[in-house]
């Protein structure tokens, strides 16, 4: 894909990416370049954590096209580019899709299912290619993925509080039901990168993560919290053969509202 050229649509028209979209694409390129370096001689597991397309919802006008088929084609082209960049191997590597919100992805996540199937993602069961919740054991370390969860705190000084309480509550549920406790509980949906910090309970440790997104602020975000900048980026976890983990994020904060001097 060449972000500097118009993108062809199904109606024979084309779309020219905006200045902000080009910034987001550059971050997409740099994030996958980093993944390509990190994964050398290692298995790559890619988790798309929901909402692969924008869809048509709430009288939204901020879309490149009202044809949802075009949204899906753009996503597939974008992911094809990324997987090739990271030297994804259909033989050794794995791709998973998490169910997103129906307002974006259609009833029963039909649009998510379409793109995940086209990209040969691991199915949840026959003919369903998206997971409502994905518990994934990697080298003996349990990771848990979901799309929706909790929001960050509404005050700057309480950013991680809600996430931390949620993580601790989930840990106690796992322990009380004699189920394995995940090392990370990872969720998306809120577009703002937040980490709970490690929570300890009865010899277990767990950390909650709210992921950044690859999207700038839209009108909906402006209505909710106009001053915040968009968190744009990708979270990665390295799980060694002995089960030890390292993690990090490649992220930028996109400033869409520069101070105007008059």
LORO-62816 format. One record per residue (C-alpha): residue number from 0; x, y, z; chain; residue in one letter. Coordinates in steps of 0.05 Angstrom, whole numbers. Last residue first. Layout:
N
<r num="NUM" u="X" v="Y" w="Z" cadena="A" residuo="A"/>
...
***
This chain:
262
<r num="261" u="-78" v="706" w="348" cadena="A" residuo="X"/>
<r num="260" u="-39" v="644" w="367" cadena="A" residuo="X"/>
<r num="259" u="-78" v="579" w="357" cadena="A" residuo="X"/>
<r num="258" u="-56" v="521" w="400" cadena="A" residuo="X"/>
<r num="257" u="-55" v="457" w="361" cadena="A" residuo="X"/>
<r num="256" u="-115" v="412" w="365" cadena="A" residuo="X"/>
<r num="255" u="-101" v="345" w="330" cadena="A" residuo="X"/>
<r num="254" u="-42" v="325" w="372" cadena="A" residuo="X"/>
<r num="253" u="-30" v="251" w="360" cadena="A" residuo="X"/>
<r num="252" u="-1" v="214" w="419" cadena="A" residuo="X"/>
<r num="251" u="50" v="163" w="395" cadena="A" residuo="X"/>
<r num="250" u="58" v="90" w="413" cadena="A" residuo="X"/>
<r num="249" u="102" v="29" w="407" cadena="A" residuo="X"/>
<r num="248" u="85" v="-8" w="471" cadena="A" residuo="X"/>
<r num="247" u="122" v="-56" w="516" cadena="A" residuo="X"/>
<r num="246" u="126" v="-126" w="544" cadena="A" residuo="X"/>
<r num="245" u="173" v="-176" w="575" cadena="A" residuo="X"/>
<r num="244" u="153" v="-244" w="600" cadena="A" residuo="X"/>
<r num="243" u="184" v="-305" w="632" cadena="A" residuo="X"/>
<r num="242" u="150" v="-371" w="614" cadena="A" residuo="X"/>
<r num="241" u="215" v="-411" w="607" cadena="A" residuo="X"/>
<r num="240" u="208" v="-411" w="531" cadena="A" residuo="X"/>
<r num="239" u="205" v="-335" w="531" cadena="A" residuo="X"/>
<r num="238" u="140" v="-296" w="525" cadena="A" residuo="X"/>
<r num="237" u="150" v="-229" w="490" cadena="A" residuo="X"/>
<r num="236" u="89" v="-184" w="495" cadena="A" residuo="X"/>
<r num="235" u="71" v="-128" w="447" cadena="A" residuo="X"/>
<r num="234" u="25" v="-67" w="449" cadena="A" residuo="X"/>
<r num="233" u="12" v="-26" w="386" cadena="A" residuo="X"/>
<r num="232" u="1" v="48" w="373" cadena="A" residuo="X"/>
<r num="231" u="-41" v="110" w="370" cadena="A" residuo="X"/>
<r num="230" u="-64" v="144" w="435" cadena="A" residuo="X"/>
<r num="229" u="-108" v="203" w="413" cadena="A" residuo="X"/>
<r num="228" u="-98" v="267" w="454" cadena="A" residuo="X"/>
<r num="227" u="-145" v="285" w="510" cadena="A" residuo="X"/>
<r num="226" u="-174" v="355" w="512" cadena="A" residuo="X"/>
<r num="225" u="-242" v="340" w="480" cadena="A" residuo="X"/>
<r num="224" u="-265" v="287" w="528" cadena="A" residuo="X"/>
<r num="223" u="-334" v="259" w="514" cadena="A" residuo="X"/>
<r num="222" u="-361" v="303" w="458" cadena="A" residuo="X"/>
<r num="221" u="-293" v="306" w="425" cadena="A" residuo="X"/>
<r num="220" u="-289" v="231" w="429" cadena="A" residuo="X"/>
<r num="219" u="-354" v="223" w="390" cadena="A" residuo="X"/>
<r num="218" u="-332" v="274" w="338" cadena="A" residuo="X"/>
<r num="217" u="-270" v="234" w="322" cadena="A" residuo="X"/>
<r num="216" u="-202" v="230" w="354" cadena="A" residuo="X"/>
<r num="215" u="-150" v="193" w="313" cadena="A" residuo="X"/>
<r num="214" u="-150" v="118" w="303" cadena="A" residuo="X"/>
<r num="213" u="-99" v="62" w="308" cadena="A" residuo="X"/>
<r num="212" u="-117" v="44" w="379" cadena="A" residuo="X"/>
<r num="211" u="-83" v="44" w="447" cadena="A" residuo="X"/>
<r num="210" u="-94" v="-17" w="491" cadena="A" residuo="X"/>
<r num="209" u="-122" v="-22" w="561" cadena="A" residuo="X"/>
<r num="208" u="-78" v="-69" w="601" cadena="A" residuo="X"/>
<r num="207" u="-91" v="-105" w="667" cadena="A" residuo="X"/>
<r num="206" u="-33" v="-138" w="702" cadena="A" residuo="X"/>
<r num="205" u="-32" v="-204" w="740" cadena="A" residuo="X"/>
<r num="204" u="9" v="-236" w="794" cadena="A" residuo="X"/>
<r num="203" u="-6" v="-299" w="834" cadena="A" residuo="X"/>
<r num="202" u="21" v="-320" w="902" cadena="A" residuo="X"/>
<r num="201" u="-45" v="-309" w="938" cadena="A" residuo="X"/>
<r num="200" u="-58" v="-242" w="905" cadena="A" residuo="X"/>
<r num="199" u="-11" v="-192" w="871" cadena="A" residuo="X"/>
<r num="198" u="-31" v="-137" w="822" cadena="A" residuo="X"/>
<r num="197" u="22" v="-114" w="773" cadena="A" residuo="X"/>
<r num="196" u="11" v="-43" w="747" cadena="A" residuo="X"/>
<r num="195" u="-57" v="-24" w="722" cadena="A" residuo="X"/>
<r num="194" u="-33" v="-3" w="653" cadena="A" residuo="X"/>
<r num="193" u="-70" v="48" w="610" cadena="A" residuo="X"/>
<r num="192" u="-66" v="64" w="535" cadena="A" residuo="X"/>
<r num="191" u="-127" v="104" w="512" cadena="A" residuo="X"/>
<r num="190" u="-169" v="79" w="454" cadena="A" residuo="X"/>
<r num="189" u="-227" v="56" w="499" cadena="A" residuo="X"/>
<r num="188" u="-247" v="-7" w="462" cadena="A" residuo="X"/>
<r num="187" u="-186" v="-50" w="479" cadena="A" residuo="X"/>
<r num="186" u="-174" v="-104" w="531" cadena="A" residuo="X"/>
<r num="185" u="-116" v="-145" w="557" cadena="A" residuo="X"/>
<r num="184" u="-116" v="-185" w="622" cadena="A" residuo="X"/>
<r num="183" u="-43" v="-204" w="632" cadena="A" residuo="X"/>
<r num="182" u="-10" v="-259" w="673" cadena="A" residuo="X"/>
<r num="181" u="-74" v="-298" w="671" cadena="A" residuo="X"/>
<r num="180" u="-97" v="-335" w="735" cadena="A" residuo="X"/>
<r num="179" u="-112" v="-408" w="724" cadena="A" residuo="X"/>
<r num="178" u="-181" v="-430" w="748" cadena="A" residuo="X"/>
<r num="177" u="-199" v="-453" w="818" cadena="A" residuo="X"/>
<r num="176" u="-265" v="-416" w="818" cadena="A" residuo="X"/>
<r num="175" u="-244" v="-373" w="876" cadena="A" residuo="X"/>
<r num="174" u="-176" v="-361" w="844" cadena="A" residuo="X"/>
<r num="173" u="-205" v="-338" w="778" cadena="A" residuo="X"/>
<r num="172" u="-257" v="-294" w="812" cadena="A" residuo="X"/>
<r num="171" u="-204" v="-265" w="858" cadena="A" residuo="X"/>
<r num="170" u="-161" v="-248" w="798" cadena="A" residuo="X"/>
<r num="169" u="-219" v="-216" w="762" cadena="A" residuo="X"/>
<r num="168" u="-231" v="-171" w="822" cadena="A" residuo="X"/>
<r num="167" u="-158" v="-151" w="825" cadena="A" residuo="X"/>
<r num="166" u="-158" v="-134" w="751" cadena="A" residuo="X"/>
<r num="165" u="-222" v="-93" w="758" cadena="A" residuo="X"/>
<r num="164" u="-193" v="-55" w="818" cadena="A" residuo="X"/>
<r num="163" u="-130" v="-40" w="778" cadena="A" residuo="X"/>
<r num="162" u="-169" v="-18" w="717" cadena="A" residuo="X"/>
<r num="161" u="-212" v="29" w="758" cadena="A" residuo="X"/>
<r num="160" u="-151" v="59" w="791" cadena="A" residuo="X"/>
<r num="159" u="-107" v="68" w="728" cadena="A" residuo="X"/>
<r num="158" u="-124" v="139" w="710" cadena="A" residuo="X"/>
<r num="157" u="-140" v="163" w="781" cadena="A" residuo="X"/>
<r num="156" u="-93" v="223" w="781" cadena="A" residuo="X"/>
<r num="155" u="-116" v="247" w="712" cadena="A" residuo="X"/>
<r num="154" u="-189" v="242" w="735" cadena="A" residuo="X"/>
<r num="153" u="-243" v="202" w="699" cadena="A" residuo="X"/>
<r num="152" u="-209" v="136" w="713" cadena="A" residuo="X"/>
<r num="151" u="-194" v="91" w="653" cadena="A" residuo="X"/>
<r num="150" u="-251" v="52" w="623" cadena="A" residuo="X"/>
<r num="149" u="-267" v="-21" w="636" cadena="A" residuo="X"/>
<r num="148" u="-274" v="-84" w="596" cadena="A" residuo="X"/>
<r num="147" u="-291" v="-89" w="522" cadena="A" residuo="X"/>
<r num="146" u="-250" v="-124" w="469" cadena="A" residuo="X"/>
<r num="145" u="-224" v="-186" w="504" cadena="A" residuo="X"/>
<r num="144" u="-156" v="-220" w="511" cadena="A" residuo="X"/>
<r num="143" u="-128" v="-264" w="567" cadena="A" residuo="X"/>
<r num="142" u="-56" v="-287" w="571" cadena="A" residuo="X"/>
<r num="141" u="-34" v="-351" w="607" cadena="A" residuo="X"/>
<r num="140" u="40" v="-366" w="611" cadena="A" residuo="X"/>
<r num="139" u="61" v="-439" w="600" cadena="A" residuo="X"/>
<r num="138" u="99" v="-425" w="536" cadena="A" residuo="X"/>
<r num="137" u="39" v="-387" w="511" cadena="A" residuo="X"/>
<r num="136" u="-30" v="-404" w="539" cadena="A" residuo="X"/>
<r num="135" u="-84" v="-362" w="507" cadena="A" residuo="X"/>
<r num="134" u="-151" v="-345" w="538" cadena="A" residuo="X"/>
<r num="133" u="-190" v="-310" w="483" cadena="A" residuo="X"/>
<r num="132" u="-257" v="-276" w="497" cadena="A" residuo="X"/>
<r num="131" u="-313" v="-266" w="447" cadena="A" residuo="X"/>
<r num="130" u="-269" v="-299" w="394" cadena="A" residuo="X"/>
<r num="129" u="-275" v="-287" w="320" cadena="A" residuo="X"/>
<r num="128" u="-269" v="-336" w="262" cadena="A" residuo="X"/>
<r num="127" u="-335" v="-372" w="267" cadena="A" residuo="X"/>
<r num="126" u="-346" v="-421" w="209" cadena="A" residuo="X"/>
<r num="125" u="-330" v="-482" w="252" cadena="A" residuo="X"/>
<r num="124" u="-307" v="-461" w="321" cadena="A" residuo="X"/>
<r num="123" u="-264" v="-404" w="348" cadena="A" residuo="X"/>
<r num="122" u="-228" v="-403" w="282" cadena="A" residuo="X"/>
<r num="121" u="-153" v="-385" w="276" cadena="A" residuo="X"/>
<r num="120" u="-147" v="-328" w="226" cadena="A" residuo="X"/>
<r num="119" u="-143" v="-345" w="152" cadena="A" residuo="X"/>
<r num="118" u="-142" v="-272" w="129" cadena="A" residuo="X"/>
<r num="117" u="-207" v="-280" w="91" cadena="A" residuo="X"/>
<r num="116" u="-238" v="-314" w="152" cadena="A" residuo="X"/>
<r num="115" u="-218" v="-257" w="197" cadena="A" residuo="X"/>
<r num="114" u="-244" v="-205" w="148" cadena="A" residuo="X"/>
<r num="113" u="-312" v="-237" w="141" cadena="A" residuo="X"/>
<r num="112" u="-319" v="-256" w="215" cadena="A" residuo="X"/>
<r num="111" u="-306" v="-184" w="236" cadena="A" residuo="X"/>
<r num="110" u="-360" v="-161" w="188" cadena="A" residuo="X"/>
<r num="109" u="-410" v="-211" w="217" cadena="A" residuo="X"/>
<r num="108" u="-395" v="-190" w="288" cadena="A" residuo="X"/>
<r num="107" u="-459" v="-223" w="313" cadena="A" residuo="X"/>
<r num="106" u="-495" v="-162" w="286" cadena="A" residuo="X"/>
<r num="105" u="-448" v="-115" w="250" cadena="A" residuo="X"/>
<r num="104" u="-376" v="-96" w="265" cadena="A" residuo="X"/>
<r num="103" u="-378" v="-24" w="285" cadena="A" residuo="X"/>
<r num="102" u="-444" v="-19" w="322" cadena="A" residuo="X"/>
<r num="101" u="-437" v="-93" w="338" cadena="A" residuo="X"/>
<r num="100" u="-377" v="-80" w="383" cadena="A" residuo="X"/>
<r num="99" u="-315" v="-123" w="372" cadena="A" residuo="X"/>
<r num="98" u="-304" v="-198" w="374" cadena="A" residuo="X"/>
<r num="97" u="-230" v="-216" w="380" cadena="A" residuo="X"/>
<r num="96" u="-190" v="-237" w="319" cadena="A" residuo="X"/>
<r num="95" u="-132" v="-287" w="322" cadena="A" residuo="X"/>
<r num="94" u="-72" v="-297" w="277" cadena="A" residuo="X"/>
<r num="93" u="-20" v="-352" w="288" cadena="A" residuo="X"/>
<r num="92" u="51" v="-365" w="263" cadena="A" residuo="X"/>
<r num="91" u="85" v="-430" w="242" cadena="A" residuo="X"/>
<r num="90" u="56" v="-453" w="175" cadena="A" residuo="X"/>
<r num="89" u="20" v="-390" w="154" cadena="A" residuo="X"/>
<r num="88" u="85" v="-353" w="165" cadena="A" residuo="X"/>
<r num="87" u="83" v="-279" w="181" cadena="A" residuo="X"/>
<r num="86" u="144" v="-243" w="153" cadena="A" residuo="X"/>
<r num="85" u="129" v="-181" w="196" cadena="A" residuo="X"/>
<r num="84" u="122" v="-138" w="134" cadena="A" residuo="X"/>
<r num="83" u="80" v="-192" w="100" cadena="A" residuo="X"/>
<r num="82" u="34" v="-192" w="160" cadena="A" residuo="X"/>
<r num="81" u="29" v="-116" w="159" cadena="A" residuo="X"/>
<r num="80" u="13" v="-110" w="85" cadena="A" residuo="X"/>
<r num="79" u="-40" v="-164" w="89" cadena="A" residuo="X"/>
<r num="78" u="-68" v="-128" w="150" cadena="A" residuo="X"/>
<r num="77" u="-76" v="-63" w="111" cadena="A" residuo="X"/>
<r num="76" u="-105" v="-97" w="49" cadena="A" residuo="X"/>
<r num="75" u="-155" v="-136" w="93" cadena="A" residuo="X"/>
<r num="74" u="-175" v="-73" w="130" cadena="A" residuo="X"/>
<r num="73" u="-184" v="-33" w="66" cadena="A" residuo="X"/>
<r num="72" u="-226" v="-89" w="36" cadena="A" residuo="X"/>
<r num="71" u="-269" v="-92" w="98" cadena="A" residuo="X"/>
<r num="70" u="-283" v="-17" w="98" cadena="A" residuo="X"/>
<r num="69" u="-298" v="-21" w="23" cadena="A" residuo="X"/>
<r num="68" u="-350" v="-74" w="37" cadena="A" residuo="X"/>
<r num="67" u="-380" v="-27" w="88" cadena="A" residuo="X"/>
<r num="66" u="-401" v="20" w="32" cadena="A" residuo="X"/>
<r num="65" u="-412" v="89" w="63" cadena="A" residuo="X"/>
<r num="64" u="-342" v="110" w="42" cadena="A" residuo="X"/>
<r num="63" u="-281" v="144" w="72" cadena="A" residuo="X"/>
<r num="62" u="-317" v="151" w="138" cadena="A" residuo="X"/>
<r num="61" u="-327" v="210" w="185" cadena="A" residuo="X"/>
<r num="60" u="-401" v="220" w="172" cadena="A" residuo="X"/>
<r num="59" u="-429" v="178" w="229" cadena="A" residuo="X"/>
<r num="58" u="-504" v="177" w="236" cadena="A" residuo="X"/>
<r num="57" u="-497" v="135" w="300" cadena="A" residuo="X"/>
<r num="56" u="-466" v="77" w="262" cadena="A" residuo="X"/>
<r num="55" u="-437" v="55" w="195" cadena="A" residuo="X"/>
<r num="54" u="-377" v="9" w="201" cadena="A" residuo="X"/>
<r num="53" u="-310" v="30" w="230" cadena="A" residuo="X"/>
<r num="52" u="-273" v="-34" w="213" cadena="A" residuo="X"/>
<r num="51" u="-227" v="-81" w="251" cadena="A" residuo="X"/>
<r num="50" u="-267" v="-69" w="315" cadena="A" residuo="X"/>
<r num="49" u="-234" v="-120" w="360" cadena="A" residuo="X"/>
<r num="48" u="-168" v="-140" w="394" cadena="A" residuo="X"/>
<r num="47" u="-129" v="-164" w="333" cadena="A" residuo="X"/>
<r num="46" u="-82" v="-214" w="364" cadena="A" residuo="X"/>
<r num="45" u="-19" v="-233" w="325" cadena="A" residuo="X"/>
<r num="44" u="22" v="-292" w="348" cadena="A" residuo="X"/>
<r num="43" u="93" v="-294" w="319" cadena="A" residuo="X"/>
<r num="42" u="138" v="-354" w="331" cadena="A" residuo="X"/>
<r num="41" u="211" v="-335" w="341" cadena="A" residuo="X"/>
<r num="40" u="273" v="-335" w="298" cadena="A" residuo="X"/>
<r num="39" u="266" v="-260" w="289" cadena="A" residuo="X"/>
<r num="38" u="202" v="-236" w="323" cadena="A" residuo="X"/>
<r num="37" u="229" v="-173" w="353" cadena="A" residuo="X"/>
<r num="36" u="257" v="-145" w="288" cadena="A" residuo="X"/>
<r num="35" u="192" v="-156" w="249" cadena="A" residuo="X"/>
<r num="34" u="152" v="-129" w="307" cadena="A" residuo="X"/>
<r num="33" u="193" v="-65" w="305" cadena="A" residuo="X"/>
<r num="32" u="180" v="-56" w="230" cadena="A" residuo="X"/>
<r num="31" u="107" v="-70" w="247" cadena="A" residuo="X"/>
<r num="30" u="105" v="-12" w="295" cadena="A" residuo="X"/>
<r num="29" u="142" v="34" w="247" cadena="A" residuo="X"/>
<r num="28" u="93" v="21" w="190" cadena="A" residuo="X"/>
<r num="27" u="32" v="31" w="234" cadena="A" residuo="X"/>
<r num="26" u="62" v="95" w="263" cadena="A" residuo="X"/>
<r num="25" u="72" v="120" w="192" cadena="A" residuo="X"/>
<r num="24" u="0" v="102" w="177" cadena="A" residuo="X"/>
<r num="23" u="-25" v="143" w="236" cadena="A" residuo="X"/>
<r num="22" u="14" v="204" w="211" cadena="A" residuo="X"/>
<r num="21" u="-14" v="194" w="141" cadena="A" residuo="X"/>
<r num="20" u="-84" v="191" w="170" cadena="A" residuo="X"/>
<r num="19" u="-72" v="258" w="204" cadena="A" residuo="X"/>
<r num="18" u="-52" v="291" w="138" cadena="A" residuo="X"/>
<r num="17" u="-113" v="262" w="103" cadena="A" residuo="X"/>
<r num="16" u="-114" v="202" w="58" cadena="A" residuo="X"/>
<r num="15" u="-140" v="215" w="-13" cadena="A" residuo="X"/>
<r num="14" u="-200" v="171" w="-30" cadena="A" residuo="X"/>
<r num="13" u="-219" v="144" w="-98" cadena="A" residuo="X"/>
<r num="12" u="-280" v="135" w="-142" cadena="A" residuo="X"/>
<r num="11" u="-297" v="74" w="-183" cadena="A" residuo="X"/>
<r num="10" u="-355" v="58" w="-136" cadena="A" residuo="X"/>
<r num="9" u="-314" v="1" w="-106" cadena="A" residuo="X"/>
<r num="8" u="-262" v="49" w="-80" cadena="A" residuo="X"/>
<r num="7" u="-190" v="62" w="-103" cadena="A" residuo="X"/>
<r num="6" u="-141" v="91" w="-52" cadena="A" residuo="X"/>
<r num="5" u="-107" v="156" w="-75" cadena="A" residuo="X"/>
<r num="4" u="-31" v="154" w="-70" cadena="A" residuo="X"/>
<r num="3" u="13" v="177" w="-12" cadena="A" residuo="X"/>
<r num="2" u="-8" v="120" w="32" cadena="A" residuo="X"/>
<r num="1" u="24" v="70" w="-16" cadena="A" residuo="X"/>
<r num="0" u="0" v="0" w="0" cadena="A" residuo="X"/>
***
